[in-house]
Amino acid sequence: MTPPRPPALSPLSWRNPLAALRASVRAKLLFLVLAPLMLGFPIIMGLTWYWGETYYHRLMVSKVGSDMSTAHGYFERVIDNVGMRVTGLANSHELALALQLEMLDAVLKARRAEHALDFLNLLDVSGRVLQSSGNLAPGSDRMGWPVVAQAIRSGSDSVIDLFSADELGALSPALRERARLTLIDTPRAVQDGRRVEERGMVIHAAAPVRDARGNLVAVLEGGVLLNGNLDFVDNINAIVYREGTLPLGGKGTATLFLGDARIATNVRLFEGERALGTRASQVVRDHVLRDGRTWLETAFVVNDWYVSGYEPVVDSLGERVGMLYVGFQEAPYRVAKYVALAVVATISLIISGLGALWTLHWARSVFRPIERMHATIGSIEAGDATARVGRIDSRDELGRLATEFDRLLDSQAAQRAELQSLNASLDRKVAERTADLAAANAELRAAQRQLVMREKLAAIGELTAGVAHEISNPTAVIQGNLDLMREELGAAAQPVANEMRLIHEQVNRIRVIVTKLLQFARPGEFAGYVEAVDVNAAVADCLVLTRQHLARAEVKVVQQLLARERVQINLQELQQVLINLIVNAVQAMPGGGTLTLETADRDPATDARGVRITVRDTGSGIRGEDLARIFDPFFTTKKRQGTGLGLSISHTLVERYGGRIEVESAPGLGATFTVSLLAEPVYRNDTAPDGRGADDSTDAHAT
């Protein structure tokens, strides 16, 4: 017998891969084999990308942080070096001799040029100018500078100070002109309207001048203007980014800022032109100058992205007056990173593709027996009972399964012939039994019709009793408010305007209650209008609606309304439940007592989100044997009042939204009813006609 040909994949299987996957073992095996490769590749590449980005960022931050430390150290040494030069000159024999021979002017000018200082001033012990290498007038007070005061008090010091244009001009017009810098509009910088920077950042040093006995006889003040000091930033750049420290053709830069303006830099604005007067970006300015923090991150510098380090420069008064910057271009490193990731992705893709092809080739030995068995099943379903799998070369589990499958088909063929002979006798017996069942079915249908009729009559009785009971409560409220209107109306209707509104609401409530009776009988067919209800406001409204009952019974009301959560429920249904519980509690205290109303949010750690409403009275309580029947229709402990449907209907309404009513009571100790409501309702359509669910808890007074 020729084995059936394996079916080819239909066009539908290509259009609907999920259907093919569910219907084909071959498709499932292919998915199991290829899924690790197809899913593993993007996962591995995603992790590689994430780790590459993370470690690349850490490496760049670590590199620029190290560069920033080196630049900071060099800057400190430059400041100290200026101080040492001033101190060395203050302690020199030449200066002491000049003081004696009154040759100060020549000595100061000569030594200022020799020590590469921009100004030298000799001051008396009170900080006033004795002699200046520039244009500073004798007698000018320099005591306002902290570095001068420090030299007079205790010893030498060198700091960063910010000089105004006038202060620079007093020292020398040339210094004022050197400091003057035209500001250039820069992308991402703060635009504050300034066009010129005229202030100067100065390394300011002062040292005491003492005689042979060690007495203070004068103070030597000197400094170096950093505005336009290109040698300073070039030296920083040469130290931090010496040859070989930046691979991939990277270029390092260094800059000194006064505020957010570049006053000395080797960053290029155009080819060969330095970016003097350009501004730092706003995010860097806020981070460093405003917040006083060091920036170690990529930043937009003039016209490109740099891995940058910025730290604040603080003057002698403790104010942040500028920034020191080092950084290198990010582009070469970013390109190298993307190239490396692309190489890894390509290699991984090639390996995954080769692995998939080899896996598919190996899997063909598994697919063939399965396809043959599948084709045999299809032939049998088409009506060819003689179809068989045939000889399978595979000697694995699938080969044995195919052989046993053929044996099973042969056994079924033999059993089928035997069953056909038995069917004829069975048909005769079935015909005999059918006649007997027809007679029995007629009797059963008659009994069912009687049972349905009885259930309908019982439901009609419950609904009729419920209408009579539920209309009594709003009618009583209407009557109470009408009595109050007669007592207080007088010539003006304003004092009873609220009661007139309540009359309208209660008439409407009568209509709603009739609808709720139908909901009670068929809860799955009705759904009230649901809204987000503030249970505290609902309790307060119910107290207004029942205050005549409370006043007549001399019941004291205690409220603890602490709930904050809102619940999704029909407001009128909730009022119906609460009014029923309040009226029941008042009737349980005919001689007066205390009615406690509490609301609280449910604990989200132990329960679903929602609200609990507690109604507690100090009445006579409920007997233990009555608690088990408290929600049964027509059950009541008040033989001359009510119909016994109030709590049954209330229970049905609460459970419809997934809530529950619970009760705690004992004879002589009053009763406590707790209504638990969900913030998001879980609607129940399987509530039994008696208002009790499968997990019902006994609860409340009998009405």
MIGU-146034 format. One line per 4 residues: number of its first residue (from 1); their letters; for each residue x, y, z of C-alpha. Coordinates in nm, 3 decimals. Layout:
BEGIN
NUM) a) X Y Z  ...
***
This chain:
BEGIN
1) mtpp) 0.000 0.000 0.000  0.142 0.337 -0.102  0.169 0.572 0.200  -0.024 0.897 0.165
5) rppa) 0.170 1.201 0.053  0.236 1.455 0.332  0.019 1.764 0.290  0.187 2.088 0.187
9) lspl) 0.135 2.406 0.380  -0.172 2.583 0.247  -0.170 2.955 0.159  -0.393 3.009 0.461
13) swrn) -0.119 2.884 0.693  0.115 3.153 0.559  -0.151 3.420 0.600  -0.241 3.308 0.953
17) plaa) 0.076 3.188 1.134  -0.099 3.151 1.472  -0.360 2.916 1.326  -0.085 2.709 1.162
21) lras) 0.107 2.697 1.489  -0.195 2.570 1.680  -0.287 2.310 1.416  0.054 2.166 1.323
25) vrak) 0.303 1.970 1.533  0.564 2.048 1.269  0.503 2.421 1.315  0.526 2.384 1.692
29) llfl) 0.854 2.192 1.668  0.992 2.452 1.428  0.891 2.724 1.670  1.053 2.543 1.965
33) vlap) 1.373 2.495 1.765  1.393 2.843 1.614  1.250 3.047 1.902  1.570 3.040 2.113
37) lmlg) 1.768 3.161 1.811  1.516 3.422 1.695  1.441 3.548 2.046  1.793 3.509 2.177
41) fpii) 1.949 3.729 1.910  1.750 4.047 1.986  1.777 3.984 2.361  2.154 3.939 2.343
45) mglt) 2.187 4.243 2.120  1.968 4.447 2.352  2.178 4.348 2.653  2.498 4.413 2.457
49) wywg) 2.372 4.755 2.356  2.267 4.835 2.713  2.595 4.718 2.864  2.792 4.893 2.590
53) etyy) 2.611 5.222 2.653  2.645 5.185 3.032  3.015 5.103 3.038  3.090 5.353 2.761
57) hrlm) 2.926 5.624 2.970  3.111 5.514 3.285  3.441 5.507 3.098  3.389 5.856 2.953
61) vskv) 3.286 5.999 3.292  3.581 5.832 3.464  3.821 5.965 3.200  3.698 6.324 3.214
65) gsdm) 3.687 6.306 3.596  4.056 6.213 3.600  4.128 6.495 3.354  3.939 6.740 3.574
69) stah) 4.147 6.639 3.877  4.468 6.698 3.682  4.352 7.038 3.558  4.239 7.138 3.907
73) gyfe) 4.580 7.046 4.048  4.758 7.248 3.783  4.529 7.550 3.845  4.605 7.535 4.217
77) rvid) 4.978 7.518 4.146  4.955 7.823 3.919  4.777 8.018 4.194  5.034 7.905 4.451
81) nvgm) 5.319 7.988 4.213  5.201 8.349 4.179  5.188 8.367 4.559  5.539 8.226 4.589
85) rvtg) 5.673 8.479 4.339  5.519 8.767 4.534  5.639 8.619 4.865  5.993 8.569 4.730
89) lans) 6.010 8.930 4.615  5.868 9.052 4.948  6.145 8.867 5.132  6.423 8.972 4.892
93) hela) 6.717 9.191 4.996  6.664 9.398 4.683  6.322 9.516 4.800  6.455 9.597 5.146
97) lalq) 6.738 9.801 4.990  6.489 9.979 4.761  6.287 10.082 5.064  6.593 10.241 5.216
101) leml) 6.716 10.411 4.901  6.369 10.512 4.779  6.409 10.323 4.450  6.073 10.148 4.473
105) davl) 5.932 10.256 4.140  6.217 10.118 3.932  6.243 9.796 4.134  5.869 9.723 4.121
109) karr) 5.848 9.778 3.746  6.158 9.568 3.680  6.048 9.279 3.901  5.689 9.288 3.772
113) aeha) 5.819 9.218 3.420  6.077 8.967 3.544  5.820 8.761 3.740  5.550 8.785 3.466
117) ldfl) 5.312 8.973 3.696  5.057 9.220 3.565  5.082 9.457 3.863  5.285 9.508 4.182
121) nlld) 5.187 9.742 4.465  5.374 9.816 4.785  5.137 9.900 5.071  5.191 10.033 5.419
125) vsgr) 5.085 9.837 5.729  4.734 9.987 5.708  4.682 9.869 5.349  4.737 10.200 5.169
129) vlqs) 4.948 10.230 4.853  5.305 10.348 4.895  5.421 10.273 4.544  5.259 10.105 4.238
133) sgnl) 5.409 9.960 3.922  5.105 10.093 3.741  4.885 10.398 3.776  4.742 10.334 4.122
137) apgs) 4.757 10.659 4.317  4.957 10.668 4.643  4.734 10.649 4.946  4.471 10.430 4.773
141) drmg) 4.309 10.195 5.021  4.362 9.823 4.941  4.249 9.693 5.279  3.913 9.588 5.129
145) wpvv) 4.075 9.289 4.959  4.077 8.981 5.190  4.419 8.872 5.062  4.574 9.206 5.174
149) aqai) 4.410 9.184 5.515  4.537 8.827 5.547  4.896 8.936 5.470  4.880 9.211 5.735
153) rsgs) 4.730 8.979 5.998  4.915 8.653 5.956  5.108 8.588 5.638  5.122 8.535 5.264
157) dsvi) 4.825 8.419 5.061  4.719 8.385 4.695  4.358 8.360 4.576  4.125 8.424 4.283
161) dlfs) 3.957 8.765 4.287  3.717 8.939 4.051  3.818 9.296 3.953  3.572 9.542 3.805
165) adel) 3.661 9.743 3.495  3.727 10.054 3.707  3.953 9.861 3.944  4.152 9.727 3.650
169) gals) 4.171 10.071 3.494  4.306 10.216 3.822  4.589 9.964 3.806  4.655 10.011 3.437
173) palr) 4.445 10.109 3.131  4.615 9.827 2.946  4.475 9.572 3.192  4.126 9.715 3.146
177) erar) 4.161 9.685 2.771  4.295 9.326 2.799  3.999 9.224 3.012  3.740 9.373 2.777
181) ltli) 3.582 9.093 2.573  3.294 9.101 2.323  3.036 8.833 2.404  2.916 8.614 2.121
185) dtpr) 2.565 8.466 2.097  2.601 8.094 2.163  2.343 7.814 2.107  2.195 7.669 2.429
189) avqd) 2.338 7.957 2.638  2.141 8.199 2.856  2.063 8.518 2.665  2.086 8.791 2.931
193) grrv) 2.132 9.092 2.698  2.499 9.151 2.783  2.726 9.226 2.487  3.058 9.295 2.660
197) eerg) 3.244 9.141 2.954  3.470 9.403 3.120  3.544 9.235 3.451  3.874 9.062 3.510
201) mvih) 3.959 8.732 3.685  4.288 8.784 3.867  4.523 8.557 4.059  4.564 8.792 4.352
205) aaap) 4.856 8.750 4.598  4.992 8.947 4.892  5.288 8.894 5.127  5.419 9.079 5.433
209) vrda) 5.749 9.273 5.410  5.946 9.257 5.735  6.264 9.428 5.856  6.568 9.255 5.997
213) rgnl) 6.396 9.223 6.337  6.088 9.059 6.189  5.864 9.361 6.227  5.599 9.428 5.961
217) vavl) 5.700 9.735 5.765  5.495 9.696 5.444  5.284 9.458 5.232  5.364 9.359 4.873
221) eggv) 5.057 9.301 4.655  5.071 9.149 4.307  4.862 8.961 4.056  4.814 8.808 3.715
225) llng) 4.513 8.880 3.491  4.369 8.553 3.350  4.148 8.716 3.086  4.296 8.626 2.746
229) nldf) 4.575 8.428 2.915  4.607 8.168 2.639  4.935 8.026 2.769  4.751 7.922 3.085
233) vdni) 4.487 7.711 2.906  4.737 7.577 2.652  4.955 7.451 2.937  4.654 7.281 3.098
237) naiv) 4.567 7.119 2.766  4.926 7.006 2.711  4.944 6.850 3.060  4.601 6.685 3.062
241) yreg) 4.589 6.573 2.697  4.948 6.504 2.616  5.038 6.301 2.311  4.876 5.956 2.304
245) tlpl) 4.619 6.010 2.580  4.332 6.051 2.331  4.315 5.771 2.074  4.098 5.766 1.763
249) ggkg) 4.202 6.118 1.662  4.034 6.277 1.963  4.103 6.642 2.047  4.123 6.776 2.401
253) tatl) 4.029 7.128 2.511  4.061 7.348 2.821  3.884 7.669 2.912  3.865 7.924 3.192
257) flgd) 3.526 8.093 3.235  3.441 8.422 3.402  3.081 8.357 3.494  2.960 8.162 3.190
261) aria) 3.182 8.347 2.934  3.504 8.198 2.796  3.790 8.436 2.880  4.072 8.193 2.798
265) tnvr) 4.020 7.884 2.581  4.162 7.667 2.309  3.816 7.564 2.186  3.788 7.672 1.823
269) lfeg) 3.499 7.878 1.697  3.627 7.873 1.342  3.941 7.722 1.196  4.231 7.893 1.372
273) eral) 4.009 8.127 1.578  3.952 8.063 1.947  3.599 8.076 2.089  3.669 8.368 2.325
277) gtra) 3.349 8.540 2.433  3.125 8.240 2.372  2.905 8.122 2.658  2.849 7.793 2.839
281) sqvv) 2.514 7.618 2.793  2.238 7.700 3.040  2.225 7.350 3.187  2.598 7.361 3.267
285) rdhv) 2.574 7.713 3.406  2.289 7.619 3.641  2.461 7.299 3.751  2.801 7.454 3.826
289) lrdg) 2.752 7.825 3.901  2.405 7.817 4.057  2.420 7.483 4.239  2.798 7.470 4.299
293) rtwl) 2.838 7.113 4.172  3.100 6.959 3.945  2.977 6.857 3.599  3.110 6.526 3.463
297) etaf) 2.897 6.445 3.159  2.860 6.515 2.791  2.781 6.879 2.710  2.730 7.096 2.403
301) vvnd) 3.045 7.310 2.372  3.012 7.598 2.120  2.925 7.384 1.817  2.984 7.017 1.904
305) wyvs) 2.933 6.760 2.178  3.223 6.706 2.418  3.275 6.474 2.712  3.316 6.759 2.958
309) gyep) 3.426 6.836 3.311  3.335 7.169 3.474  3.408 7.281 3.829  3.331 7.614 3.994
313) vvds) 3.603 7.873 4.055  3.557 8.046 4.393  3.703 8.385 4.484  3.840 8.504 4.819
317) lger) 3.488 8.600 4.932  3.354 8.249 4.877  3.151 8.349 4.569  3.138 8.127 4.256
321) vgml) 3.281 8.364 3.992  3.374 8.128 3.711  3.441 7.775 3.593  3.741 7.562 3.499
325) yvgf) 3.672 7.325 3.207  3.846 7.034 3.037  3.696 6.800 2.779  3.741 6.610 2.457
329) qeap) 3.527 6.549 2.151  3.279 6.265 2.186  3.229 6.195 1.815  3.535 5.966 1.758
333) yrva) 3.444 5.751 2.056  3.076 5.740 1.961  3.164 5.627 1.608  3.398 5.359 1.745
337) kyva) 3.125 5.238 1.981  2.868 5.208 1.701  3.117 5.027 1.477  3.196 4.776 1.754
341) lavv) 2.827 4.715 1.822  2.758 4.674 1.450  3.040 4.417 1.419  2.906 4.223 1.719
345) atis) 2.551 4.235 1.578  2.666 4.115 1.235  2.867 3.825 1.377  2.580 3.725 1.605
349) liis) 2.333 3.741 1.316  2.553 3.523 1.096  2.600 3.265 1.372  2.225 3.263 1.446
353) glga) 2.142 3.219 1.075  2.387 2.930 1.030  2.256 2.769 1.347  1.898 2.799 1.224
357) lwtl) 1.982 2.639 0.886  2.163 2.349 1.050  1.878 2.299 1.296  1.617 2.292 1.018
361) hwar) 1.820 2.034 0.825  1.849 1.811 1.132  1.480 1.855 1.221  1.363 1.706 0.888
365) svfr) 1.419 1.354 1.024  1.172 1.439 1.299  0.915 1.602 1.071  0.882 1.316 0.817
369) pier) 0.717 1.052 1.046  0.486 1.318 1.190  0.380 1.435 0.843  0.311 1.075 0.731
373) mhat) 0.090 1.011 1.032  -0.088 1.342 0.976  -0.156 1.250 0.611  -0.292 0.909 0.716
377) igsi) -0.532 1.072 0.961  -0.651 1.307 0.686  -0.716 1.014 0.448  -0.915 0.827 0.711
381) eagd) -1.123 1.137 0.782  -1.190 1.163 0.407  -1.339 0.811 0.408  -1.043 0.588 0.317
385) atar) -1.053 0.332 0.599  -0.764 0.133 0.441  -0.509 0.418 0.467  -0.194 0.332 0.669
389) vgri) 0.136 0.505 0.756  0.349 0.229 0.604  0.715 0.150 0.660  0.918 0.415 0.844
393) dsrd) 1.300 0.407 0.827  1.337 0.588 1.156  1.402 0.362 1.454  1.346 0.621 1.722
397) elgr) 1.034 0.684 1.930  0.848 0.838 1.634  0.919 0.528 1.419  0.780 0.300 1.688
401) late) 0.480 0.531 1.726  0.404 0.507 1.352  0.419 0.123 1.364  0.190 0.107 1.666
405) fdrl) -0.044 0.354 1.498  -0.088 0.114 1.202  -0.157 -0.173 1.442  -0.416 0.035 1.618
409) ldsq) -0.589 0.112 1.288  -0.602 -0.261 1.202  -0.749 -0.338 1.544  -1.010 -0.064 1.502
413) aaqr) -1.111 -0.200 1.162  -1.182 -0.540 1.317  -1.375 -0.385 1.605  -1.575 -0.170 1.364
417) aelq) -1.707 -0.477 1.183  -1.812 -0.632 1.514  -1.983 -0.310 1.622  -2.185 -0.292 1.302
421) slna) -2.338 -0.630 1.380  -2.426 -0.517 1.729  -2.583 -0.192 1.609  -2.873 -0.371 1.442
425) sldr) -2.983 -0.538 1.766  -2.924 -0.219 1.959  -3.151 -0.022 1.725  -3.440 -0.255 1.804
429) kvae) -3.393 -0.212 2.179  -3.368 0.166 2.140  -3.701 0.176 1.958  -3.865 -0.012 2.243
433) rtad) -3.719 0.217 2.507  -3.813 0.529 2.311  -4.180 0.455 2.347  -4.141 0.414 2.724
437) laaa) -3.946 0.741 2.755  -4.207 0.933 2.556  -4.473 0.847 2.812  -4.240 0.939 3.101
441) nael) -4.148 1.269 2.936  -4.511 1.372 2.911  -4.552 1.328 3.286  -4.226 1.516 3.354
445) raaq) -4.330 1.815 3.141  -4.657 1.839 3.330  -4.471 1.841 3.662  -4.229 2.108 3.534
449) rqlv) -4.515 2.334 3.429  -4.665 2.306 3.777  -4.328 2.387 3.943  -4.272 2.692 3.721
453) mrek) -4.619 2.820 3.802  -4.558 2.782 4.174  -4.227 2.971 4.150  -4.394 3.253 3.957
457) laai) -4.669 3.278 4.215  -4.414 3.286 4.497  -4.215 3.561 4.320  -4.531 3.765 4.265
461) gelt) -4.613 3.731 4.634  -4.267 3.848 4.736  -4.279 4.145 4.499  -4.624 4.249 4.620
465) agva) -4.519 4.232 4.983  -4.197 4.419 4.902  -4.386 4.702 4.732  -4.612 4.745 5.036
469) heis) -4.316 4.743 5.273  -4.075 4.966 5.081  -4.337 5.232 4.999  -4.409 5.270 5.372
473) npta) -4.069 5.423 5.455  -4.068 5.712 5.200  -4.440 5.766 5.266  -4.363 5.807 5.635
477) viqg) -4.093 6.060 5.550  -4.334 6.254 5.327  -4.596 6.257 5.601  -4.344 6.368 5.865
481) nldl) -4.224 6.658 5.651  -4.585 6.761 5.574  -4.656 6.773 5.948  -4.349 6.988 6.000
485) mree) -4.458 7.223 5.720  -4.797 7.271 5.889  -4.629 7.361 6.220  -4.370 7.606 6.083
489) lgaa) -4.503 7.743 5.753  -4.687 8.044 5.874  -4.688 8.335 5.635  -4.356 8.249 5.469
493) aqpv) -4.254 7.927 5.301  -3.880 7.984 5.332  -3.828 7.795 5.661  -3.965 7.477 5.502
497) anem) -3.811 7.509 5.157  -3.579 7.214 5.224  -3.873 6.995 5.330  -4.056 7.080 5.009
501) rlih) -3.751 6.958 4.818  -3.750 6.638 5.020  -4.116 6.574 4.931  -4.020 6.583 4.564
505) eqvn) -3.726 6.348 4.624  -3.936 6.096 4.816  -4.207 6.085 4.551  -3.934 6.005 4.301
509) rirv) -3.798 5.744 4.541  -4.134 5.565 4.544  -4.098 5.517 4.168  -3.742 5.392 4.207
513) ivtk) -3.841 5.142 4.478  -4.093 4.977 4.245  -3.811 4.931 3.995  -3.590 4.786 4.268
517) llqf) -3.856 4.525 4.342  -3.814 4.401 3.989  -3.439 4.405 4.040  -3.484 4.199 4.352
521) arpg) -3.681 3.935 4.161  -3.458 3.939 3.850  -3.122 4.097 3.945  -2.952 3.988 3.624
525) efag) -3.192 4.183 3.405  -3.155 4.526 3.567  -2.862 4.757 3.640  -2.888 5.085 3.827
529) yvea) -2.710 5.405 3.721  -2.367 5.384 3.879  -2.170 5.691 3.989  -1.877 5.775 4.216
533) vdvn) -2.051 5.823 4.553  -1.917 6.001 4.862  -2.051 5.772 5.137  -2.013 6.048 5.400
537) aava) -2.250 6.272 5.205  -2.488 5.977 5.150  -2.502 5.908 5.527  -2.566 6.276 5.597
541) dclv) -2.854 6.283 5.345  -3.006 5.971 5.499  -3.002 6.136 5.843  -3.196 6.431 5.699
545) ltrq) -3.447 6.193 5.542  -3.503 6.003 5.869  -3.477 6.282 6.123  -3.848 6.267 6.208
549) hlar) -3.806 5.906 6.316  -3.500 5.999 6.521  -3.676 6.295 6.684  -3.984 6.097 6.782
553) aevk) -3.780 5.817 6.936  -3.543 6.059 7.115  -3.241 5.887 6.967  -2.900 6.049 7.000
557) vvqq) -2.688 6.030 6.682  -2.309 5.996 6.694  -2.119 6.031 6.365  -1.760 5.933 6.283
561) llar) -1.738 5.985 5.906  -1.373 5.919 5.820  -1.395 5.753 5.478  -1.204 5.920 5.194
565) ervq) -1.252 5.659 4.923  -1.542 5.695 4.676  -1.739 5.390 4.566  -1.905 5.316 4.233
569) inlq) -2.270 5.243 4.315  -2.622 5.366 4.247  -2.678 5.648 4.499  -3.050 5.584 4.545
573) elqq) -2.990 5.212 4.607  -2.726 5.298 4.870  -2.969 5.544 5.035  -3.237 5.274 5.033
577) vlin) -3.003 5.033 5.218  -2.888 5.295 5.474  -3.238 5.429 5.543  -3.361 5.074 5.599
581) livn) -3.080 5.006 5.851  -3.131 5.342 6.028  -3.509 5.295 6.057  -3.459 4.938 6.186
585) avqa) -3.210 5.066 6.445  -3.452 5.338 6.562  -3.733 5.083 6.590  -3.503 4.862 6.800
589) mpgg) -3.471 5.151 7.054  -3.834 5.253 7.130  -3.731 5.402 7.464  -3.445 5.604 7.314
593) gtlt) -3.077 5.532 7.286  -2.767 5.607 7.081  -2.731 5.553 6.707  -2.368 5.547 6.591
597) leta) -2.285 5.595 6.223  -1.924 5.533 6.115  -1.748 5.528 5.778  -1.390 5.420 5.712
601) drdp) -1.173 5.309 5.423  -1.100 4.940 5.397  -0.741 4.837 5.473  -0.576 4.781 5.131
605) atda) -0.318 4.549 5.289  -0.579 4.290 5.388  -0.883 4.370 5.175  -0.986 4.510 4.839
609) rgvr) -1.005 4.888 4.804  -1.339 5.024 4.924  -1.539 5.158 5.220  -1.705 5.020 5.534
613) itvr) -2.023 5.180 5.670  -2.122 5.084 6.026  -2.469 5.134 6.179  -2.468 5.056 6.556
617) dtgs) -2.760 5.082 6.801  -2.804 5.028 7.173  -3.132 4.836 7.141  -3.235 4.495 7.263
621) girg) -3.020 4.303 7.016  -3.100 3.996 6.803  -3.138 3.641 6.923  -2.887 3.386 6.799
625) edla) -3.151 3.166 6.634  -3.285 3.469 6.441  -2.944 3.568 6.298  -2.940 3.265 6.067
629) rifd) -3.268 3.374 5.901  -3.227 3.750 5.912  -3.208 3.790 5.532  -3.479 3.537 5.441
633) pfft) -3.776 3.692 5.257  -4.083 3.746 5.479  -3.889 3.674 5.797  -3.950 3.941 6.063
637) tkkr) -3.933 3.972 6.441  -4.183 4.262 6.435  -4.511 4.078 6.399  -4.722 4.391 6.363
641) qgtg) -4.480 4.597 6.153  -4.316 4.539 5.817  -4.328 4.251 5.575  -3.989 4.091 5.634
645) lgls) -3.845 4.203 5.299  -3.638 4.512 5.395  -3.312 4.338 5.485  -3.358 4.078 5.211
649) isht) -3.380 4.352 4.946  -3.091 4.548 5.105  -2.878 4.235 5.100  -2.958 4.181 4.732
653) lver) -2.870 4.542 4.642  -2.534 4.535 4.822  -2.431 4.194 4.685  -2.519 4.303 4.330
657) yggr) -2.209 4.529 4.339  -1.985 4.265 4.500  -2.033 4.401 4.855  -2.160 4.234 5.171
661) ieve) -2.352 4.308 5.492  -2.226 4.169 5.824  -2.381 4.176 6.171  -2.268 4.140 6.528
665) sapg) -2.538 4.116 6.795  -2.637 3.953 7.120  -2.957 3.985 7.325  -2.948 4.302 7.538
669) lgat) -2.624 4.433 7.378  -2.763 4.605 7.069  -2.662 4.529 6.712  -2.388 4.644 6.475
673) ftvs) -2.436 4.629 6.098  -2.139 4.672 5.864  -2.192 4.742 5.493  -1.874 4.670 5.294
677) llae) -1.861 4.826 4.947  -1.596 4.797 4.675  -1.448 5.107 4.514  -1.478 4.931 4.177
681) pvyr) -1.789 4.705 4.181  -1.783 4.339 4.085  -2.132 4.283 3.948  -2.314 3.968 4.047
685) ndta) -2.598 3.834 3.836  -2.629 3.500 4.018  -2.795 3.632 4.334  -3.078 3.402 4.437
689) pdgr) -3.431 3.541 4.444  -3.428 3.539 4.821  -3.139 3.793 4.816  -2.880 3.547 4.955
693) gadd) -2.553 3.467 4.777  -2.356 3.146 4.813  -2.110 3.313 5.055  -2.375 3.514 5.241
697) stda) -2.300 3.621 5.598  -2.585 3.657 5.844  -2.650 4.016 5.934  -2.875 4.296 6.063
701) hat) -3.214 4.336 6.227  -3.514 4.157 6.090  -3.760 4.397 5.936
***
